[in-house]
Amino acid sequence: MSIVKIPKLSSELEFVPFELLEDEIKVKYFSDGVQAGFPSPADDFKEQRISLDSKYLTNPDATFLVRVKGDSMYPTLQIGDLLIVKSDKELLDNKIGILSVNNTEFTVKRFDKEKNILIADNKSFPNIEIGEDDTILCLGIVQHFIRDL
């Protein structure tokens, strides 16, 4: 019998627990967006209401939150960003995942399928080359992130 121990998160990540309650909170949402240039005075704001939890926390059994504590993915991800991670998504080319190579600590990196490397967006950090005999464990794919301004 073989028992596989799941690696822990590296020091650049922090698990953030969340709990879904029965009540859904909806916030105002302007589907037409806002102009970053010169807005037209004729623009008519059409107010709608959306639930952030139903948009970003769908399938709660396959969703978890992780806070970025390191800067290997800067400028894409910054220290303090809250990552919304989905464990039911497939690791595809150029996706950012929570990954472990050969049972090492989980880290957050971009997957380059063609070159078989895990990319650190911050050029000060080395990429992780993936050999033919290496095993990648994908905890989940980063689908969204929240950044405080």
DSSP file (Angstrom, degrees, kcal/mol; ACC not computed):
  #  RESIDUE AA STRUCTURE BP1 BP2  ACC     N-H-->O    O-->H-N    N-H-->O    O-->H-N    TCO  KAPPA ALPHA  PHI   PSI    X-CA   Y-CA   Z-CA
    1    1 A M              0   0    0      0, 0.0     2,-0.5     0, 0.0     0, 0.0   0.000 360.0 360.0 360.0 142.2    0.0    0.0    0.0
    2    2 A S        -     0   0    0      2,-0.0     2,-0.5     0, 0.0     0, 0.0  -0.974 360.0-162.0-119.7 126.6    1.2    3.5   -0.8
    3    3 A I        -     0   0    0     -2,-0.5     2,-0.6     2,-0.0     0, 0.0  -0.937   7.6-155.0-109.3 125.1    0.1    6.5    1.2
    4    4 A V        -     0   0    0     -2,-0.5     2,-0.5     2,-0.0    -2,-0.0  -0.876   7.1-147.1-101.8 123.9    0.6    9.9   -0.5
    5    5 A K        -     0   0    0     -2,-0.6    -2,-0.0    98,-0.0     0, 0.0  -0.774  18.7-125.2 -90.0 129.4    0.8   12.9    1.8
    6    6 A I        -     0   0    0     -2,-0.5    99,-0.0     1,-0.1    -1,-0.0  -0.588  30.2-119.2 -74.0 129.1   -0.6   16.1    0.4
    7    7 A P        -     0   0    0      0, 0.0     2,-0.1     0, 0.0    98,-0.1  -0.244  25.5-118.3 -65.0 157.1    2.0   18.8    0.5
    8    8 A K        -     0   0    0      1,-0.1    98,-2.8    98,-0.0     2,-0.1  -0.453  37.2 -85.0 -88.6 168.0    1.4   22.0    2.5
    9    9 A L  B     -a  106   0A   0     96,-0.2    98,-0.2    -2,-0.1    -1,-0.1  -0.476  47.2-116.6 -70.4 143.0    1.2   25.5    1.1
   10   10 A S    >   -     0   0    0     96,-2.6     3,-1.8    -2,-0.1    -1,-0.1  -0.181  34.2 -95.3 -71.0 173.4    4.5   27.3    0.7
   11   11 A S  T 3  S+     0   0    0      1,-0.3    -1,-0.1    58,-0.0    96,-0.1   0.592 121.8  67.3 -68.7  -9.3    5.3   30.4    2.6
   12   12 A E  T 3  S+     0   0    0     57,-0.1    57,-4.1    56,-0.1    58,-1.4   0.467 100.8  55.4 -89.5   0.7    4.1   32.5   -0.3
   13   13 A L  E <   -B   68   0B   0     -3,-1.8     2,-0.4    55,-0.3    55,-0.2  -0.959  60.4-166.3-132.6 150.2    0.5   31.3    0.2
   14   14 A E  E     -B   67   0B   0     53,-1.9    53,-3.7    -2,-0.3     2,-0.2  -0.988  23.8-127.0-136.5 126.2   -2.0   31.4    3.0
   15   15 A F  E     -B   66   0B   0     -2,-0.4    51,-0.2    51,-0.2    -2,-0.0  -0.517  21.9-161.2 -70.4 135.0   -5.2   29.4    3.1
   16   16 A V  E     -B   65   0B   0     49,-2.8    49,-0.7    -2,-0.2     2,-0.1  -0.947   9.3-145.5-121.7 108.7   -8.3   31.6    3.9
   17   17 A P        -     0   0    0      0, 0.0     2,-0.3     0, 0.0    47,-0.1  -0.377  18.7-175.7 -71.8 150.7  -11.4   29.7    5.1
   18   18 A F        -     0   0    0     -2,-0.1     2,-0.4     2,-0.0    47,-0.0  -0.974  13.8-149.8-141.8 159.4  -14.8   30.9    4.2
   19   19 A E        -     0   0    0     -2,-0.3     2,-0.5     2,-0.0     0, 0.0  -0.996  10.8-141.7-132.2 130.9  -18.4   29.8    5.1
   20   20 A L        -     0   0    0     -2,-0.4     2,-0.2     2,-0.0     4,-0.1  -0.788  18.9-161.7 -91.6 132.1  -21.4   30.2    2.9
   21   21 A L        -     0   0    0     -2,-0.5    -2,-0.0     2,-0.3     0, 0.0  -0.643  31.0-109.6-105.5 167.5  -24.6   31.1    4.6
   22   22 A E  S    S+     0   0    0     -2,-0.2     2,-0.2     2,-0.1    -1,-0.1   0.838  94.4  85.2 -66.8 -33.6  -28.1   30.7    3.3
   23   23 A D        -     0   0    0      1,-0.0     2,-0.5     2,-0.0    -2,-0.3  -0.507  69.0-148.7 -76.3 136.4  -28.7   34.5    2.8
   24   24 A E        -     0   0    0     -2,-0.2     2,-0.5    -4,-0.1    -2,-0.1  -0.897   5.7-149.8-105.0 131.1  -27.5   35.9   -0.5
   25   25 A I        -     0   0    0     -2,-0.5    27,-0.6     2,-0.0    28,-0.4  -0.878  11.5-162.4-102.4 128.8  -26.3   39.5   -0.5
   26   26 A K  E     -I   51   0C   0     -2,-0.5     2,-0.3    25,-0.2    25,-0.2  -0.897   3.2-164.5-112.7 142.1  -26.7   41.4   -3.7
   27   27 A V  E     -I   50   0C   0     23,-2.7    23,-2.1    -2,-0.4     2,-0.1  -0.820  33.7 -86.9-119.8 160.7  -24.9   44.6   -4.6
   28   28 A K  E     -I   49   0C   0     -2,-0.3     2,-0.4    21,-0.2    21,-0.2  -0.400  44.8-171.9 -66.2 141.7  -25.6   47.2   -7.3
   29   29 A Y  E     -I   48   0C   0     19,-2.6    19,-2.7    -2,-0.1     2,-0.8  -0.991  18.4-155.6-140.8 127.1  -24.0   46.4  -10.6
   30   30 A F  E >   -I   47   0C   0     -2,-0.4     3,-2.0    17,-0.2    17,-0.2  -0.867   9.4-167.1-105.4 100.6  -23.8   48.7  -13.7
   31   31 A S  T 3  S+     0   0    0     15,-0.9    -1,-0.1    -2,-0.8     3,-0.1   0.704  81.9  63.5 -66.3 -21.4  -23.5   46.3  -16.6
   32   32 A D  T 3  S-     0   0    0     14,-0.3    -1,-0.3     1,-0.2    15,-0.1   0.561  99.3-144.8 -79.5  -6.3  -22.5   49.0  -19.1
   33   33 A G    <   -     0   0    0     -3,-2.0     2,-0.4     2,-0.0    -1,-0.2  -0.239  19.6 -75.2  77.3-167.0  -19.4   49.7  -17.1
   34   34 A V        -     0   0    0     -3,-0.1     2,-0.2    11,-0.0    -1,-0.0  -0.990  41.1-111.2-134.3 141.9  -17.7   53.0  -16.5
   35   35 A Q        -     0   0    0     -2,-0.4    -2,-0.0     1,-0.1     0, 0.0  -0.508  16.3-165.5 -73.7 135.6  -15.6   55.0  -19.0
   36   36 A A  S    S+     0   0    0     -2,-0.2    -1,-0.1     2,-0.1     0, 0.0   0.545  83.4  37.5 -93.4 -10.3  -11.9   55.3  -18.3
   37   37 A G  S    S-     0   0    0      1,-0.1    -2,-0.1     0, 0.0     0, 0.0   0.401 126.5 -25.9-104.1-119.5  -11.6   58.2  -20.8
   38   38 A F        -     0   0    0      0, 0.0    -2,-0.1     0, 0.0    -1,-0.1  -0.891  66.7-141.8-105.0 109.8  -14.2   60.8  -21.4
   39   39 A P        -     0   0    0      0, 0.0    -5,-0.0     0, 0.0     3,-0.0  -0.362  17.0-116.7 -70.9 148.1  -17.7   59.7  -20.5
   40   40 A S    >   -     0   0    0      1,-0.1     3,-1.8    -2,-0.1    -5,-0.1  -0.708  11.6-141.3 -81.9 130.2  -20.6   60.7  -22.6
   41   41 A P  T 3  S+     0   0    0      0, 0.0    -1,-0.1     0, 0.0     0, 0.0   0.710 102.2  62.3 -63.8 -16.8  -23.2   62.8  -20.7
   42   42 A A  T 3  S+     0   0    0      2,-0.1     2,-0.0    -3,-0.0    -2,-0.0   0.576  74.8 120.4 -84.6  -8.8  -25.9   60.9  -22.6
   43   43 A D    <   -     0   0    0     -3,-1.8     2,-0.6     1,-0.1     0, 0.0  -0.325  53.6-150.9 -59.4 133.1  -24.8   57.6  -21.0
   44   44 A D        -     0   0    0     -2,-0.0     2,-0.5     2,-0.0   -12,-0.1  -0.932   9.9-136.5-109.0 115.4  -27.7   56.1  -19.1
   45   45 A F        -     0   0    0     -2,-0.6     2,-0.8     1,-0.1   -11,-0.0  -0.594  13.5-157.1 -74.6 122.1  -26.6   53.9  -16.1
   46   46 A K        -     0   0    0     -2,-0.5   -15,-0.9     0, 0.0     2,-0.3  -0.877  12.7-149.7-101.5 105.9  -28.7   50.8  -16.0
   47   47 A E  E     +I   30   0C   0     -2,-0.8     2,-0.3   -17,-0.2   -17,-0.2  -0.591  23.4 166.4 -81.9 132.9  -28.6   49.5  -12.5
   48   48 A Q  E     -I   29   0C   0    -19,-2.7   -19,-2.6    -2,-0.3     2,-0.4  -0.755  29.1-124.6-127.0 178.2  -28.9   45.8  -11.9
   49   49 A R  E     +I   28   0C   0     -2,-0.3     2,-0.3   -21,-0.2   -21,-0.2  -0.998  26.5 178.4-129.6 134.1  -28.2   43.7   -8.8
   50   50 A I  E     -I   27   0C   0    -23,-2.1   -23,-2.7    -2,-0.4     2,-0.6  -0.929  28.4-125.4-130.0 157.6  -25.8   40.7   -8.7
   51   51 A S  E  >  -I   26   0C   0     -2,-0.3     4,-1.5   -25,-0.2   -25,-0.2  -0.910  13.2-158.2-101.0 118.6  -24.7   38.3   -5.9
   52   52 A L  H  > S+     0   0    0    -27,-0.6     4,-3.0    -2,-0.6     5,-0.5   0.865  92.8  53.3 -66.0 -35.3  -20.9   38.3   -5.6
   53   53 A D  H  > S+     0   0    0    -28,-0.4     4,-2.0     1,-0.2    -1,-0.2   0.894 109.0  47.9 -69.2 -36.1  -21.0   34.9   -3.9
   54   54 A S  H  4 S+     0   0    0      1,-0.2    -1,-0.2     2,-0.2    -2,-0.2   0.780 117.7  43.5 -74.1 -23.2  -23.1   33.3   -6.7
   55   55 A K  H  < S+     0   0    0     -4,-1.5     3,-0.2     2,-0.1    -2,-0.2   0.897 130.8  19.6 -82.9 -43.7  -20.7   34.8   -9.3
   56   56 A Y  H  < S+     0   0    0     -4,-3.0    -3,-0.2     1,-0.2    -2,-0.2   0.665 124.5  48.8-105.1 -19.1  -17.4   34.1   -7.6
   57   57 A L  S  < S+     0   0    0     -4,-2.0    -1,-0.2    -5,-0.5     6,-0.1  -0.117  72.8 149.7-115.5  36.2  -18.1   31.3   -5.1
   58   58 A T        +     0   0    0     -3,-0.2     4,-0.1     1,-0.2    -4,-0.1  -0.337  66.2  20.1 -66.3 152.5  -20.0   28.9   -7.3
   59   59 A N  S >  S-     0   0    0      1,-0.1     3,-2.3     2,-0.1    -1,-0.2   0.973  75.5-165.5  49.6  68.6  -19.6   25.2   -6.5
   60   60 A P  G >  S+     0   0    0      0, 0.0     3,-1.2     0, 0.0    -1,-0.1   0.758  81.5  64.3 -57.7 -27.2  -18.4   25.9   -2.9
   61   61 A D  G 3  S+     0   0    0      1,-0.2    -2,-0.1     3,-0.0    -3,-0.0   0.720 111.2  37.5 -69.1 -18.6  -17.2   22.3   -2.5
   62   62 A A  G <  S+     0   0    0     -3,-2.3    25,-3.2    -4,-0.1    26,-0.6   0.152 105.3  86.3-115.1  16.6  -14.7   22.9   -5.3
   63   63 A T  E <   + C   0  86B   0     -3,-1.2     2,-0.3    23,-0.2    23,-0.2  -0.955  46.2 163.4-122.6 134.8  -13.8   26.5   -4.3
   64   64 A F  E     - C   0  85B   0     21,-2.3    21,-3.0    -2,-0.4     2,-0.4  -0.975  28.5-126.1-144.5 163.1  -11.3   27.8   -1.8
   65   65 A L  E     -BC  16  84B   0    -49,-0.7   -49,-2.8    -2,-0.3     2,-0.4  -0.879  21.6-177.8-112.3 139.0   -9.5   31.0   -1.0
   66   66 A V  E     -BC  15  83B   0     17,-1.9    17,-3.9    -2,-0.4     2,-0.4  -0.999  17.4-141.7-135.4 136.4   -5.8   31.6   -0.8
   67   67 A R  E     -BC  14  82B   0    -53,-3.7   -53,-1.9    -2,-0.4     2,-0.4  -0.843  22.0-123.0 -99.8 135.7   -4.0   34.8    0.1
   68   68 A V  E     +B   13   0B   0     13,-2.6    12,-3.0    -2,-0.4   -55,-0.3  -0.613  34.2 168.5 -77.0 128.8   -0.7   35.6   -1.7
   69   69 A K        +     0   0    0    -57,-4.1     2,-0.2    -2,-0.4   -56,-0.2   0.494  59.3  52.6-117.0 -10.9    2.2   36.1    0.7
   70   70 A G  S    S-     0   0    0    -58,-1.4     3,-0.2     8,-0.1    10,-0.1  -0.702  71.8-131.3-121.6 174.9    5.1   36.2   -1.7
   71   71 A D    >   +     0   0    0     -2,-0.2     3,-1.1     1,-0.1    54,-0.1   0.038  67.7 113.6-118.9  28.6    6.0   38.1   -4.8
   72   72 A S  T 3  S+     0   0    0      1,-0.2    50,-2.4    49,-0.1    53,-0.2   0.705  85.2  46.0 -71.1 -17.6    7.1   35.4   -7.3
   73   73 A M  T >> S+     0   0    0     48,-0.2     4,-2.2    -3,-0.2     3,-0.8   0.247  92.9 164.5-107.2  12.0    4.0   36.2   -9.5
   74   74 A Y  T <4  +     0   0    0     -3,-1.1    49,-0.1     1,-0.3     4,-0.1  -0.491  57.3  23.0 -67.4 138.7    4.4   40.0   -9.3
   75   75 A P  T 34 S+     0   0    0      0, 0.0    -1,-0.3     0, 0.0     3,-0.1  -0.997 127.1  48.8 -91.5  -5.3    3.0   42.0  -11.1
   76   76 A T  T <4 S+     0   0    0     -3,-0.8     2,-0.4     1,-0.2    -2,-0.2   0.959 126.7  21.6 -58.9 -52.2    0.2   39.7  -12.0
   77   77 A L  S  < S-     0   0    0     -4,-2.2     2,-0.3    -6,-0.0    -1,-0.2  -0.942  79.0-161.6-117.7 140.0   -0.4   38.8   -8.4
   78   78 A Q    >   -     0   0    0     -2,-0.4     3,-2.5    -4,-0.1   -10,-0.3  -0.836  35.4 -80.9-121.4 158.0    0.7   40.9   -5.5
   79   79 A I  T 3  S+     0   0    0     -2,-0.3   -10,-0.2     1,-0.3     3,-0.1  -0.323 118.8  25.7 -55.4 129.8    1.2   40.3   -1.8
   80   80 A G  T 3  S+     0   0    0    -12,-3.0    -1,-0.3     1,-0.4    68,-0.1   0.169  84.9 139.3  99.2 -16.8   -2.2   40.4   -0.1
   81   81 A D    <   -     0   0    0     -3,-2.5   -13,-2.6    66,-0.1     2,-0.6  -0.343  49.9-135.4 -60.5 140.8   -4.2   39.5   -3.1
   82   82 A L  E     -CD  67 146B   0     64,-2.7    64,-2.4   -15,-0.2     2,-0.4  -0.900  19.9-151.5-100.4 117.2   -7.0   37.1   -2.3
   83   83 A L  E     -CD  66 145B   0    -17,-3.9   -17,-1.9    -2,-0.6     2,-0.7  -0.748   7.3-149.6 -94.8 133.3   -7.2   34.2   -4.9
   84   84 A I  E     -CD  65 144B   0     60,-2.8    59,-2.7    -2,-0.4    60,-1.3  -0.910  25.6-167.6 -99.7 112.7  -10.4   32.5   -5.7
   85   85 A V  E     -CD  64 142B   0    -21,-3.0   -21,-2.3    -2,-0.7     2,-0.5  -0.848  13.3-156.0-112.7 135.2   -9.3   29.0   -6.6
   86   86 A K  E >   -CD  63 141B   0     55,-2.7    55,-2.7    -2,-0.4     3,-0.7  -0.942   7.6-170.2-112.8 123.1  -11.4   26.3   -8.3
   87   87 A S  T 3  S+     0   0    0    -25,-3.2   -24,-0.1    -2,-0.5    -1,-0.1   0.536  84.0  65.4 -87.6  -5.8  -10.4   22.6   -7.8
   88   88 A D  T 3  S+     0   0    0    -26,-0.6     2,-0.3   -29,-0.1    -1,-0.2   0.287  84.2  94.0 -98.0  10.6  -12.8   21.4  -10.5
   89   89 A K  S <  S-     0   0    0     -3,-0.7     2,-0.2   -27,-0.2    52,-0.0  -0.768  76.7-116.5-102.9 149.7  -11.0   23.2  -13.4
   90   90 A E        -     0   0    0     -2,-0.3     2,-1.0     1,-0.1    -2,-0.1  -0.590  25.9-113.8 -85.2 143.2   -8.4   21.6  -15.6
   91   91 A L        +     0   0    0     -2,-0.2     2,-0.2    47,-0.1    -1,-0.1  -0.672  48.9 174.7 -76.7 105.0   -4.8   22.9  -15.7
   92   92 A L    >   -     0   0    0     -2,-1.0     3,-1.9     1,-0.1    19,-0.3  -0.637  40.2 -66.6-109.5 167.8   -4.5   24.3  -19.2
   93   93 A D  T 3  S+     0   0    0      1,-0.3    19,-0.2    -2,-0.2    -1,-0.1  -0.270 118.6   8.4 -55.9 134.1   -1.7   26.2  -20.9
   94   94 A N  T 3  S+     0   0    0     17,-3.6    -1,-0.3     1,-0.3     2,-0.2   0.511  95.7 132.5  71.8   9.7   -1.1   29.6  -19.5
   95   95 A K    <   -     0   0    0     -3,-1.9    16,-2.7    16,-0.3     2,-0.5  -0.610  57.6-124.5 -86.2 151.8   -3.4   29.1  -16.5
   96   96 A I  E     +E  110   0B   0     46,-0.4    46,-3.0    14,-0.2     2,-0.3  -0.854  38.8 175.7 -97.5 127.3   -2.2   30.0  -13.0
   97   97 A G  E     -EF 109 141B   0     12,-2.7    12,-1.9    -2,-0.5     2,-0.8  -0.835  42.0-115.5-129.4 165.3   -2.5   27.1  -10.6
   98   98 A I  E     +EF 108 140B   0     42,-2.6    41,-2.9    -2,-0.3    42,-0.8  -0.916  58.1 176.8 -97.1 107.9   -1.7   26.1   -7.0
   99   99 A L  E     -EF 107 138B   0      8,-3.0     8,-2.7    -2,-0.8     2,-0.4  -0.842  33.4-162.9-129.6 149.6    0.8   23.5   -7.8
  100  100 A S  E     - F   0 137B   0     37,-2.1    37,-3.0    -2,-0.3     2,-0.5  -0.998  12.9-153.3-127.8 134.0    3.2   21.0   -6.2
  101  101 A V  E >  S- F   0 136B   0     -2,-0.4     3,-1.0     4,-0.4    35,-0.2  -0.942  79.3 -14.3-109.5 123.1    6.0   19.3   -8.2
  102  102 A N  T 3  S-     0   0    0     33,-3.3    -1,-0.2    -2,-0.5    34,-0.1   0.873 127.4 -55.9  54.1  42.3    7.2   15.9   -6.8
  103  103 A N  T 3  S+     0   0    0     32,-0.4    -1,-0.2    -3,-0.2     2,-0.1   0.738 100.0 141.1  65.6  26.2    5.3   16.4   -3.6
  104  104 A T    <   -     0   0    0     -3,-1.0    -1,-0.2     1,-0.2     3,-0.1  -0.330  65.0 -62.6 -83.1 176.9    7.1   19.7   -2.7
  105  105 A E        -     0   0    0      1,-0.1    -4,-0.4   -98,-0.1   -96,-0.2  -0.241  62.4 -99.5 -58.6 148.0    5.2   22.6   -1.0
  106  106 A F  B     +a    9   0A   0    -98,-2.8   -96,-2.6    -6,-0.1     2,-0.3  -0.483  48.0 176.3 -69.4 139.9    2.3   24.1   -3.1
  107  107 A T  E     -E   99   0B   0     -8,-2.7    -8,-3.0    -2,-0.2     2,-0.6  -0.868  32.1-111.6-134.7 169.1    3.2   27.3   -4.9
  108  108 A V  E     +E   98   0B   0     -2,-0.3     2,-0.3   -10,-0.2   -10,-0.2  -0.935  50.5 147.3-108.4 123.2    1.4   29.5   -7.3
  109  109 A K  E     -E   97   0B   0    -12,-1.9   -12,-2.7    -2,-0.6     2,-0.4  -0.968  48.1-106.3-149.9 161.6    2.7   29.5  -10.8
  110  110 A R  E     -EG  96 119B   0      9,-2.4     9,-3.9    -2,-0.3     2,-0.5  -0.778  36.4-130.4 -91.5 135.4    1.7   29.9  -14.5
  111  111 A F  E     - G   0 118B   0    -16,-2.7   -17,-3.6    -2,-0.4     2,-0.7  -0.771  17.4-168.8 -93.7 123.9    1.7   26.6  -16.5
  112  112 A D  E  >> - G   0 117B   0      5,-2.7     5,-1.6    -2,-0.5     4,-1.0  -0.904   5.0-176.7-109.6 100.5    3.5   26.6  -19.9
  113  113 A K  T  45S+     0   0    0     -2,-0.7    -1,-0.2     1,-0.2     5,-0.0   0.864  78.1  52.8 -67.7 -38.2    2.4   23.3  -21.4
  114  114 A E  T  45S+     0   0    0      1,-0.2    -1,-0.2     2,-0.1    -2,-0.0   0.910 119.6  32.4 -66.3 -43.7    4.6   23.6  -24.6
  115  115 A K  T  45S-     0   0    0      2,-0.1    15,-0.2    14,-0.0    -1,-0.2   0.508 103.6-128.3 -92.2  -5.3    7.8   24.3  -22.7
  116  116 A N  T  <5 +     0   0    0     -4,-1.0    14,-2.9     1,-0.2     2,-0.3   0.948  64.4 124.2  55.1  53.7    6.9   22.1  -19.7
  117  117 A I  E   < -GH 112 129B   0     -5,-1.6    -5,-2.7    12,-0.2     2,-0.6  -0.971  62.1-130.6-137.9 155.9    7.7   24.8  -17.1
  118  118 A L  E     -GH 111 128B   0     10,-2.8    10,-2.7    -2,-0.3     2,-0.4  -0.945  35.9-141.8-102.8 122.6    6.0   26.5  -14.3
  119  119 A I  E     -G  110   0B   0     -9,-3.9    -9,-2.4    -2,-0.6     2,-0.7  -0.714  12.3-153.0 -97.3 131.1    6.5   30.2  -14.8
  120  120 A A        -     0   0    0     -2,-0.4   -47,-0.2     5,-0.2     5,-0.2  -0.900  13.2-150.5 -91.1 117.7    7.2   32.8  -12.1
  121  121 A D  S    S+     0   0    0     -2,-0.7     2,-0.7     2,-0.1   -48,-0.2   0.792  81.1  81.5 -63.1 -26.0    5.8   36.1  -13.6
  122  122 A N  S >  S-     0   0    0    -50,-2.4     3,-2.1     1,-0.1    -2,-0.1  -0.730  76.9-149.2 -80.7 115.9    8.4   38.0  -11.5
  123  123 A K  T 3  S+     0   0    0     -2,-0.7    -1,-0.1     1,-0.3     4,-0.1   0.611  91.4  71.6 -65.0 -12.2   11.7   37.7  -13.5
  124  124 A S  T 3  S+     0   0    0      2,-0.1    -1,-0.3   -52,-0.0   -52,-0.1   0.604  92.5  69.0 -76.8 -11.2   13.7   37.8  -10.3
  125  125 A F  S <  S-     0   0    0     -3,-2.1    -5,-0.2   -53,-0.2     2,-0.1  -0.831  88.6-114.1-109.5 146.4   12.4   34.3   -9.5
  126  126 A P        -     0   0    0      0, 0.0     2,-0.1     0, 0.0    -4,-0.1  -0.460  25.6-122.0 -76.5 149.3   13.4   31.1  -11.4
  127  127 A N        -     0   0    0     -2,-0.1     2,-0.6    -8,-0.1    -8,-0.2  -0.455  25.9-118.9 -77.4 162.2   10.9   29.1  -13.4
  128  128 A I  E     -H  118   0B   0    -10,-2.7   -10,-2.8    -2,-0.1     2,-0.2  -0.922  22.6-145.0-109.7 114.0   10.4   25.5  -12.4
  129  129 A E  E     -H  117   0B   0     -2,-0.6     2,-0.6   -12,-0.2   -12,-0.2  -0.553   9.4-144.1 -77.9 141.6   11.3   23.0  -15.2
  130  130 A I        -     0   0    0    -14,-2.9     2,-0.1   -15,-0.2     6,-0.0  -0.929  13.5-155.4-111.5 117.7    9.1   19.9  -15.4
  131  131 A G    >   -     0   0    0     -2,-0.6     3,-1.2     1,-0.1   -15,-0.0  -0.380  31.6-104.6 -85.6 167.8   10.8   16.7  -16.4
  132  132 A E  T 3  S+     0   0    0      1,-0.3    -1,-0.1    -2,-0.1   -16,-0.0   0.816 122.3  45.1 -60.8 -32.9    9.2   13.7  -18.0
  133  133 A D  T 3  S+     0   0    0      2,-0.1    -1,-0.3     0, 0.0     2,-0.1   0.453  90.9 110.2 -92.4  -1.6    9.3   11.8  -14.7
  134  134 A D    <   -     0   0    0     -3,-1.2     2,-0.5     1,-0.0    -4,-0.1  -0.404  59.1-142.3 -74.9 151.4    8.1   14.7  -12.6
  135  135 A T        -     0   0    0     -2,-0.1   -33,-3.3     2,-0.0     2,-0.5  -0.966   9.4-159.1-116.1 126.7    4.7   14.6  -11.0
  136  136 A I  E     - F   0 101B   0     -2,-0.5     2,-0.6   -35,-0.2   -35,-0.2  -0.914   0.3-162.3-106.1 127.5    2.6   17.7  -10.8
  137  137 A L  E     - F   0 100B   0    -37,-3.0   -37,-2.1    -2,-0.5     2,-0.7  -0.952   8.3-158.5-107.1 119.9   -0.2   17.9   -8.2
  138  138 A C  E     - F   0  99B   0     -2,-0.6   -39,-0.2   -39,-0.2     3,-0.1  -0.879  13.8-176.5-104.1 112.7   -2.7   20.7   -9.0
  139  139 A L  E     -     0   0B   0    -41,-2.9     2,-0.3    -2,-0.7    -1,-0.2   0.809  66.1 -49.0 -74.6 -30.7   -4.7   21.8   -6.0
  140  140 A G  E     - F   0  98B   0    -42,-0.8   -42,-2.6   -52,-0.1     2,-0.4  -0.943  53.1 -93.3 171.3 170.6   -6.7   24.2   -8.2
  141  141 A I  E     -DF  86  97B   0    -55,-2.7   -55,-2.7    -2,-0.3     2,-0.6  -0.881  36.4-119.4-107.6 134.7   -6.8   26.9  -10.9
  142  142 A V  E     +D   85   0B   0    -46,-3.0   -46,-0.4    -2,-0.4   -57,-0.2  -0.629  37.8 169.4 -72.9 116.6   -6.9   30.6  -10.0
  143  143 A Q  E     -     0   0B   0    -59,-2.7     2,-0.3    -2,-0.6    -1,-0.2   0.776  61.9  -3.5 -98.1 -34.1  -10.1   31.9  -11.5
  144  144 A H  E     -D   84   0B   0    -60,-1.3   -60,-2.8   -88,-0.1     2,-0.3  -0.951  59.1-153.3-149.8 164.0  -10.3   35.4   -9.9
  145  145 A F  E     -D   83   0B   0     -2,-0.3     2,-0.5   -62,-0.2   -62,-0.2  -0.994   8.2-144.6-144.4 154.9   -8.5   37.5   -7.5
  146  146 A I  E     -D   82   0B   0    -64,-2.4   -64,-2.7    -2,-0.3     2,-0.4  -0.966  17.4-172.7-118.0 128.9   -9.5   40.4   -5.2
  147  147 A R        -     0   0    0     -2,-0.5     2,-0.3   -66,-0.2   -66,-0.1  -0.985  19.0-135.6-126.3 127.2   -7.0   43.2   -4.5
  148  148 A D              0   0    0     -2,-0.4   -67,-0.0     1,-0.1    -2,-0.0  -0.612 360.0 360.0 -75.9 137.3   -7.5   46.0   -2.0
  149  149 A L              0   0    0     -2,-0.3    -1,-0.1     0, 0.0    -2,-0.0   0.417 360.0 360.0 -95.2 360.0   -6.6   49.4   -3.4
